Amino acid sequence: MRPALRLSAAALGAALPLGASLLPARAEEPQEVPDTVVQARRLDAARNTISPTLGATVSTLDRNAIEGLPQGVQAPINELLLTFPGVVQDSFGEIHIRGEHRNLQYRINGVTIPEGIQGFGAFLDARGVRSLSLLTGSLPAQFGYRTGGVVDVNLISGTSNPGGWASVYGGSFRTFQPSIGYAGVFNGWDVFAMGTTKQSLQGIEPPTGSYDSIHNRTNQYRGLLSVSRPVTDSTRISVIGGASANRFQMPNNPGQPQEYPVNGLTDFNSARLNAHQWERNQFGIVALQGSEAALDWQVAGFARRSSTKYIPDVQGELAFNGVATGLQRLSQAAGVQADASYRLNAEHTLRFGLMTMAERVRAWNTSYVFPVDADGEVFDAAFPVINNNSRTSWLYGIYLQDEWRITDRFTLNFGLRGDYADQAVQAGQVSPRINAVWRPWDGTTLTLGYARYFTPPAQDLITPFTVSQFADTTGAPPGTYGATPRPERSNYFSAGISQRVTPQLTLGSNAWYKQATDMLDLGQFGRALVFTPFNYARGQSYGIEFTGQWTTERLSVFANLTLSRAVGTNIRSSQFNFDPEELSYIAGKYVRTDHDQLITASAGASYRPWEGARASATAYYGNGLRRGFANSEKQPAYATMNLGFAQEFRAFDGGAWTARVDLINVTDQVVQLRDGSGIGVGAPQFLPRRAIYAGLSRAF
């Protein structure tokens, strides 16, 4: 009863155990499945019944499908998400789903991870993922706050994917990525642990289209630990923890003209700036899950700590921008989430739950600026403007819903969700949700849904200073006033169809329309990658997705095409970031959002030419993000292609080895995602040029 317009893109079958080989297996005596494995699988299935996806659009990559893509598990999760319909690529690793800017939540083994301060680096590694799903559309009442998309991650475990690996991977831009991991069952404990590092001279999208970017080194470190153990025959306890530490040089754009003298010097070289950004993330989950008779439940405590620190090149940034801001943001969040599913009878399944979360945000800002007199003359005597502040916010949510199986072919899921946000702005909402799923005949699924959404702004992104602090300086923002960002309220409608044409071919389509009040958006108003939220008084997004999948024993092909539009009018908060002329223009008409892209397409194929071998390809197309005054223009269209090949073999030690090679941006396209213009676009960014990577891994 769960419609999925595209499941397991590039899948070649069921997921293999971690470290399993595509080579012919050696003959072994059949082994009885241990009781711990049977119990773990039963509780995994029970956990899935707690989180309904009825009526939502669900796209999934299992472990085998991920490994069947170019780069495989070496790819960042945001790049894996590009294979799903409705996902638009942006700079700095950003993705936009169905016209949303972020508005994305991550769930790990059914538990929501608090939204942290996001930067360039990922906090989660695909090597530890058993399956990756994206939920979009009219979501059931269980999902709140960040509803543009739900990234649902199921981790590797000792019962589902026993075994381990050690690997090295690298190539162009002096990239080097070693990793190691292992999953197993030890004295009743299901344990999975992994660690990985990455070094590269291509940390983020550079501001020029040249092959070698300047001052763009990155060092990244990530680790994950997951342990679980049965408490009784029907309950288990799970503990998950992860950490990441990422350092980035800020890439430089050579040949820029110096705007201001600094200490009498007028010959600064923009290629020699030395700014850095450091990011750290830690999260932890403790969950108790049970399943007995008609009741499935899970209660989890969660916490996350994230920080971003931008260290400017003070003299250089003063010379070129007239302002140099060093900033640090720290977010500490913790809460409790409880979810349950109760099978009342054959027709009705009730689901209910609650969540509460507290977040403490601290901000330290030191901006060096030049004084400006009444005649506009700038004096070469920089001084600091310091602003430090903190705030504590609370989120509360509760929901109740009923999955009503009216007939074997028609199901209705309806519910209510209540949310309250005690933040910089206090607000709440009661939100109805309803989804209908109809299977008129075998192979056909029709969906129709409505959801009322309530989306508070991210508290760690709200600018902590007042405009008056920068009066009569080169750091003065374009505007002179600004209201506090407020929650977005929206009505969301969706309709879809999935048709299995033949056993090998499945086609689908899904349309959506969103009407929003105080529509949230984000802008980068400065050199540091720290976004500022703002509201359009009214906004709309709408579009349609087309999907297709062809799967045989050796070949799997998928294709997606999305047409979408996102517009807003009349900016109602953070107005000081905008030029008065642009504000006046937007107040009188609808304009495209900066992340709006009319046409987005993705396609891919995975083929096994012989035992142990796998060839793969992906291609992406976008007709251009917005640019120019009030986003009235767009970037040029682009298309890129990636290729991959992996071969398994047995070496002298008798173990299963895998060698792979990947070619990224095969045709060496020069793709400019941003040119530095548009609403809230801080700098130009280009996709990396052609790159070749190779790796070797040993399964054990």
N, C-alpha and C positions, 0 to 999 in steps of 0.2 A: 504493500500500500504506500510505499515511499517513492514518489516520482523522481527520477533523476534524468535531466535532459542530456547529461553526458557523464558517464561513469568510467573511471579508470582510463583516461586518455593514454594511448600508446601501451595499454596493458597487453601482456602476452599470456594471461591466465592468472590463476590464483597466486598470491604472494608466496615467494619461497622463504623458507627459514633463513635467518641471517647466516651468511657464509655458505649457503647451499650452492651447489654447482649445477650448471647446465650440462655438464658432461655426464655420460652414462654412469649411474651409481654402481658401486660394487655390491655384489650379492650379499645380503645379510639376512639373518633369521628375523621373522616378524617379532616385534617387541610390544609388550603390553604398555598402554599409555598409563603413566603414573596417576594416582588419585589427585595429586596436587595440580597436575596439568588439566585434568577434567574439571576440577573445581574452579580453576582460574578462568578457563574458557566459558564456563557457565556464568560466572560473575561478570566477565567482560560483556557477554550477551545481555545480561540483566542491566548493566550500566547503560548500554545503548538504548534500552527501552525507556530510560528516564528522560532522555533528551530527544524529543520528537523532531522530525524534519518534515512532517506531513504538510504538503502544499508549497514548501520552499523549493527553490531551484538548487540542486545539489550536484556539485562536480567533485570527483574523487580521483586521486592518484594513490594506488597502493604501492608497496615497496618495490615490487617488480616493475611497475610502470615508471616509477621514478628512475630506477636504474636503467630503463630503456630509453631515456632521453639523453641528448648530448650533455656531457659533464656529469650526468647521473646524480648521485648523492653529494658530489662535490659542489653542486650549484647552490647558491643562496635560495632560501625559501621564497623570497619575493620573485625570483626568476622562474621558479616552478609555477607560481600562481599565474604567470603570464600565459600559460597553456590553457587557462580556463576562459570561458566566454565573459565578455564585459569588463575585462581587466586591461587598463591602459597604463603604459609605461611612462614614467617621468624621471627626472633627474634625482640624484642623491638616493637612489634605491627606492624612491616613492612609487606607489602604484595607486591607481584610482579605479574604483569599482562602481560601475553604473552611475557615473557622474558625481561621485562623492570624493571629498578630499579627506583622506584617512577615514574616520568614522568606522574603524575596523577593530574587532576584538579577537583575541586569541584565547582558545580553550584547550587545555592540555588534559587528556583523559577525563573530559567532562567538567573540568573546573576552570572558571574564568580567571585569567591572569590579569591583575590590575594594569591599566594602561600606564606605561612608564614614559620617561622623557626619551623621545625618539631622535636618532641622529643618523649617521651614515651606516653604522654597523648593525648586524643582526645579533639578536640575543639568543637565538635558537638555531641549531645546526641540523640540516636535513639528514645527516648520517644517523641520527637517533630516531628518525621518524618511521613508523610502521605504515601509517596511512595519513594522507593529507586531504582534507575536504574543505570546500568553500561553499557556504550557505548564503544565498542571496534571495531577494524577493520579499514576500509577505511572511515574515518569520512568526512562529508560534509565540505565545505569551511568555515563555521561559526566557526569551532573549531580550535584553534591554540595554539602554544607554548607547552602545556603539552598534548600530543596526545596518550600516551600509554593507557589511559583510561579516560573516563569522568564519574564522579560520580554525577548523576543528582538527587538532593534532592528536593522534594516538601513537604512543611511544612503543618502541621495541621493549620486549620483556623476555625473561628467561623461559617462560612457558610457551610463548608464541614464536619467538625467534631465537632459539638457543644457538650459541656459538659466538664467535668474535672475529675481529679483523685487525690488521695493521696495514697502513697504506701510506704512500707518498704520492704527491700530485703537484705538478707545477709546469712552468714554461714561460710564455711571453711575459714581458714586463718584470722579469726576475721573480715570478710568482712561485712560492713554495708553500705547500699545504700538507704537512704530515698529520695523521690522525690514528687513534687507537681506540678500540672499544670491545666490550665483552658482555654477554648476557647469559645467565645460567641460574639454576636452582641449587642452593646450598643450605642443607639442613632445614628445609622448609621455607627458606627465604628466596623469593624471586628477586634477582639483582640484575640491574643493567647500569653500566658506567661507561663513559666515553670522554675523550678529550681531543681537542684539535687546535692547531695554530695556523696562522696565515701571515705571510709576508709578501708584499708586492710593491712595485713602483707605480701601480695604477690603483690608488685607494678609492677615489670617487670620480665622477664624470668631470673631465677637465674643461676649462673655459675656452680651449682652442681645438681645432680639428686636426692638429698635427699628431703624428704617431706617438712621439715621446712627450708626455706632459712634464711640466717643471714643478718640482717640489710637491710630489704627490705620493709619498711613501706611506704605507700603512702597516701596522703590526696588530694582529687580532688574536685573542685567546678565548676559547670557550670550553666549558665543561658541563657535564650533566650526570646526575646520579638518581636512579629510581629503584626503590626497594619496596616490596610488599610481602605480606605474610597472612595466611588465614588465622583468624582469631577463634572462630568456631566453624562448623560445617557450612554456615550460611553467611558469614561475615569475614571481611578482611580489612586490614589497615595498610595504607600506602603512604609513602613519603617520597616526594620528588623535590629535588633542588637543582638549580642551575646558576651559572655565573658566566659573565663575559666581560672582557676588558679590551677596548679598542682604542688605538691611537692613530690619528690622521694628520698628515701635513695638509695645509690648505693650498691647493694648486694655484699657481701664479699665471697671470696673463701678461706676457711681455709687450713692451712697446707702448704702455699707457702713458699719457701726458701727466706730468706733475701739476697739481692744482694749487698747492700752497707751499711756500718756503718753510723749512723746519730748521731752526737754529741757524738761519742764514743759508742753508744748503738748498740748491735747486737742481741737483743732478741725481736724484734717487732713481734706481732701476727697479721697475715693477717686477722684473723676473727674479729679484733677489729678496723678496719679502719672506718672512719667516714666522708665519702664524700656524698654530696647531689647535687641534680639538681632541679632547680625551672624553671617552664615554665608558661608563661602567654600569652593569646591570646585574642584580642578583634577585632570584625569586625562590620561594619555597611553598610547598603544599603538604598538608597532612590531611588525609581523607580516610574516613571510615565508611565502608560500603556494605550493604546487606541485601539479601534476597531470600524471602521466605513466603511460600504460598502466593498470595496475590499481590504482595507488596515488595517493590524494589525501591531502595533509597540510598542516598549518599549525602553525608555531611562533611564539609571540608573547611579547614582554615587555610588562609593563603596570605602571603606577604610578598612585597616587592620593593626593592630599593634601587633607584636609578639616578644617575647624575651625568651632567654634561658640563665640561669646562672648556671655554674658548680662551686661548692665550693669544692676544694680537701682537703683531709687529707694530709697536706703538708709533715710532717715528715714521715708518713707511706708510702706515694707514692714514696718519695725519697728513702726510705729504700728498696722497692721492685722493683721500676722501674728506679730509677736514675733521674726522672723528675716528677714534680708535677705542673700541669698547671691549674690555675684558669682562667676561661674565661666567657665572657658575650657577647652575640650577640643580637642586637636590629634591627628589620626591621620594617619600616613604609612605607606603600604603599597606594596609592590612584589613582583613575582614573575614566574614563567615558566609558560606553559601550552602544552602540545604535544598535538595531536590528529591522528589518522590513520585512514584507512579503506582497507582492502585487499580487493579482490574476489578471493577465493580461487578461486572457480569460480561456475557459474551458480546454485548453491544457497546458497553461504555467502559472507557479507561480514563480515570481521573489523574491529572498531574498537577502538582502544587509545589510551592517552594518559596524561598525568600533569600535575600542577600542584603548585607549591610557592610559598608566599607568606609574607613576613615583614611584620609590622605593629608599628610603634612608636607607642604611645599616651602622651600626656602630659596631665596634668590639673592645673589650678590652681584652687583654691577658697578664697574668703575669705567667711566667714559672720559677720555681726554679730548678736549675741544679747544678751539681758538676763540677768543673774544671778538665780537663784531660791534662796531659803533653804530650810531644812528644813521650814518651815511653809507653803511654797508662795507666799510673798510675792515679788513681782517688783520689782526695784530699777531705777530709771531711770538706768542707767549702762552703756550698751551697750559691748561690747568685741568685737574680732575673734577668730575661730577660723580659723587658717590651715592648710591641708593641700595640699601639692603632691607629686605622685608621678608615676612613669612606669613603663612595662613594655614588654617586647618579646615578641611571641608569634610562633609559626610554625604554619603549616598545611601538611600534605603529603597528596597524594591520587594514586592510581593506579587505572586500570581496564582491563578487557578484556571484550569482549562479541562475540557472534556473532549475526548476523541470518541465520537459517536459513529459506529459502523451501522449505518441505516440498512444497507444491504451488503451482499458480498462484493458489490462493484461500486458502491457509493459510500464515502466517508466524509463526515463533517467534523472539523476540529475548531472549537470556539472557546474563547476565554477572555479574561480580564487581567490587566496588569496595572499595578499602582506603583508610582515612583515619586520620590521626593529628594531634592538636592538642596542641601544647606551649604552653599558655597559663597562666592563673592556676590551672587544673586540667589535668593531663595525662591524656589519654585517647585511645583509638583504637577502631576497629571495622572488621571485614570485613563487607560488606553485599552479599547476593545480590539480583539484580533479574531479573525475568522478565515478559515481555509476550507475549500471543498475540493475533493479528489474523486473523479469519476472514471471508471474503466468500462466504457460501453461495450468493448469486446476485447479479446485477448490481443495483447501487443500494443494497445492504445491507452494512453493516460492523459486525461484533461484535468487542469488545475485552475482554480479561480480563488483569489484571496484579497483580503483587505487588512491593513494594520495601521493603527495609530501609533506614532513614534514620539518619543521624548528624548532629546539628545542634549545633555549639558555640555558646555565648552570645557576643554581640558584646562584644569586650573594651573598646571605648571607652565602654561604658555601665555597666560595673561600678563601683559607688560606691567612691571611693578612701579614705574616712575610716573611723575606728573610732568606735563608739557612745560610748565613754568620753570622747571629746573634748567632747561636748555634755552631759555630766552636770551637773546642777544649773543648767541654762539653759533659756530659752524655746525653744531649738532642739533640745531633746532629742526624738528620735523616739519613736513610741508604744511600741516594743519595746526590749529590752535586749540582744539577741543576733542573730546572723545568719551563716549559712554562706555560703560562696562559691558563686555559681551554677555549675552543672555542665552538661555537654552533654546534650541530649535524645536518646533512642534510641527509635525507633518502628517499628512494622510497619504498612504501608500497603497496602490492598487497593482495587482499583477494577474496575468493569465498566461497559461502555457499548454503546450501539447507535446507529447513524446510518442513516436510511432516506430515500432519495430517492424521494418519493411520486410526483411528476411532474417534468418537466424544470424547472419553476419552484419547486417546494416541496420542502424538505428538513426533516425532523424528527429530533430526537435526544434521547437521555437518557443520563446518566452518574451512577453511584452510587459512593460511596467510604466507607471506614471506616478510621480511624486509631486505633491503640492505642499509647500512649506511656508511657515511664518517664522521670521527671524532665522532664515536659512544661514547656517554656519559655513564659513570658509576660512582658509588659512593663507597667510602671506609671509614671505621672507623679506623683511624690511631691514636689511643689513647684511654684513659679510658673514657673520656667524650663522650656522644652520640652526637657528631657533625661530620657530614660526610663531606668528601672532594671530589669534583668532579674531574674526570680525563677523558681523551679521549683515545680511541683506534683509530688508524689511519683508520682502516676499521672494520666493524662488520656485523654480520648477525644474524637474529633470524627467525625461521620458525617453523611451527607446525600445528596440526590439533586438533579440538575439536569435541567430540561426546556428544550429549545431548538427554535426554529423559524425558518425563513428562506424568504421568498417573493421571487423576483427575476424581473423582466421587463425589457424594453428600457428602459422609462422609470421603472419603479417598483421599489423594493426595500424590504422590510419585515422586521424581525427582532423576536423576543420571547424573553425568558429568564425562567424561574421557578426559584428555588433554595430548597429546604427544608434547613436544616442545624441542627446542635447541636454545641456545644463545651463540655466540662465538665472539671473537675479537682478533686483532693482532696489535702489535707495539704501545705501550703506548706513546702518543705524548704530554702529559701535566702532571703537578704535579709529575714529575718523581722522585723528591727527596724522596718521600714516599716509594720507592721500592728499594729492594736490587739490586745491579748492575747485579748479576748473573741471577736474575729473569727477570729483564728488557731485558737482552740479549736473554734469552730464548723466551720471548713473542714476541720480534722483529722478530723472524725467523719463527713463525708458529702461527696458530690460536689456542687459548686456550678457555676453557669454562669460562663464567663469573661466579662470585661467587654465584649468585642467580639462576643459571641454574638448572633446575630439569626436568629430562626426562619425568617422569610419575607423573601426579597429578590427583587425583580423589576425588569426593565428592558425597554424596548421602544423602537423607533424606526422611522422611515420617511424615505425620500428619494425625491423625485419631480421629474422634468424636464418641466414643462408645455409648454415650447417651447425651441427651440434657444438655448443660452447661459444658460438659467435653471435654478435648482435650489432647491426648497423642501424643508425638512427639519424633523423633530421628534423629540425624545426624551422619555421619561418614566421616572421612577424611583420605586420603592416600597420601603419598609422598615417592618417592624412594630415596630421600636424596639430599640435597644441596651440593655444591662443597667444597672441603677442600684441604689442602696439598700444596706443592710447585706448583705455577702457576695453582692452581685449578685442578691439575691432578688426584685427588682422589675425593671420595664423601662420605657423611655421610651415616649411615645405613638407610634402609627404615623403615617407621613407619606407624602405623594405630591407630587412636583414634576414640572413639564413645562417644556421648553425648545423654542423655535421659531427657525428661521433661514431666510433667503432670500438667494440670491446671483444676480447678473445680470452676465454678461459682455457687453462691448460694445467696439467699435472707436472710438477718439477721433480727434481731428483729426490726431494724429501717426501714425495708421495702426496703432498697437500695440494689443495685447489688454489691456484693463482689466477689473477685477472690482470691483463694489461689493456689499457685503453688509450686512445688518442682522440682529441676533440679539436675541431676547427670552428672558431667563433667569428661571426661576421665574415663569412667566406669571401664575399666579393669586395671586402674592404671599403664598405660604404662610409662616407663622411656624413654623419647624421647629427644635425644640430637640434636637440630637443628644445632648448631655450636660447633666446638671444639677449636676455637681460631686461626685456621690456614686458609690459603687461602688468596686471594688478597683482602686487605682492610677489614679483619675480625679481630676485636680487642680483643675479649674475648669469652670463651665458654658460651653457653646458652642452657638451657633445658626448655621444656614445663612444666607448673605446673602439679603436680601429681593430683590424684583423689580428687575431691571436691564436696561437696553437698551444695546446696543453697536452701533457701525457702523464700517465700514472701507472702504478703497479701496487697491487694489494694482495695480501695473503689471508685467506680465510682459515680459521681454526676453531 
